[in-house]
Amino acid sequence: MILGFPELAILVTNSAIKQKDVAIGIIMAESGGRTDARNHVVNPSSPADGSWDRGIWQWNSYWHKEISDVDADDPQRATEYAAWISKGGTSWSAWTTFNHGSHLKHIPAAQAALAAIGE
């Protein structure tokens, strides 16, 4: 399933995440909103070599062993983990897309979707 900006706006609004537009931007940059997104990590110099990034938040199976495939693929559960790991949506350094700024191009659409639901 692919979640668009309207669905993601509702998802993050119903979470403990404070920076909702940033969260949506990260999701779109990480997975394009695909709940079943998978990316195989190939980086021989990293301990995560051979691991998988999973779900809309692209939870890595090496760095986040506590997050099962089922939870990574469940938007609500995955977002609960994102709220916890990001300290309520205030610390996004765990996401490469945030660190590289690739989430920024999605911010205007995220803000429009949030405004459409009164956020």
Protein Blocks (a to p, Z undefined) as FASTA:
>chain_A
ZZdfklmmmmmmmpcbfblmlmmmmmmmmnnopakbccddddfkbckgoiacedjkopaf
klmmmlcfklmmmmklmmmmmmmmnnnopacklpmklmnopmmmmmmmmmmmmmmnoZZ
